[in-house]
Amino acid sequence: MRSFSANTHIAAGTQRVWSVLADVARWPEWLPTVTAVTPLDAPALSIGARFTVQQPRLRPAIWSVVELDLPHRFAWESRSPGVRTFADHVVAASSVETTIVTLGITFHGPLRLVAGLLAGRLTQEYLTSEAASLKQRVESDDAQGMV
């Protein structure tokens, strides 16, 4: 297995952070690493729900929700020949007013090492950017009263 992760502390409660993170169809509005998210089954996260995600420099991928613990965590996976990519999104309270978000990607399967070598740097860049973008989105929305 080959893993990458990024985390951030956000000055907002977990419910607020979750409401932004879990609204995956709106990610292209604030994530520079995502150009389109198309729900294939249901508009909201639910076990088995599938979404096509388009990202710069990557092929479109179908992600299926495999784990869901509202409002704390969701995980989805995408499959391609020889590789299963598992993405984890965790929201945890640090204090009443601060939330820690951890984003992770793990490559599994016989081609996991190749996937990690070919896509590892980009994967880490995207995770770091996504954590920073989520922090900016939530904190700027809160500052503007868009809670």
Secondary structure, DSSP 8 states (H G I E B T S, - for coil): -EEEEEEEEESS-HHHHHHHHT-GGGHHHH-TT-SEEEESS-SS--TT-EEEEE-TTS--EEEEEEEEETTTEEEEEEEETTEEEEEEEEEEEEETTEEEEEEEEEEESTTHHHHHHHHHHHHHHHHHHHHHHHHHHHHHHHHTT--
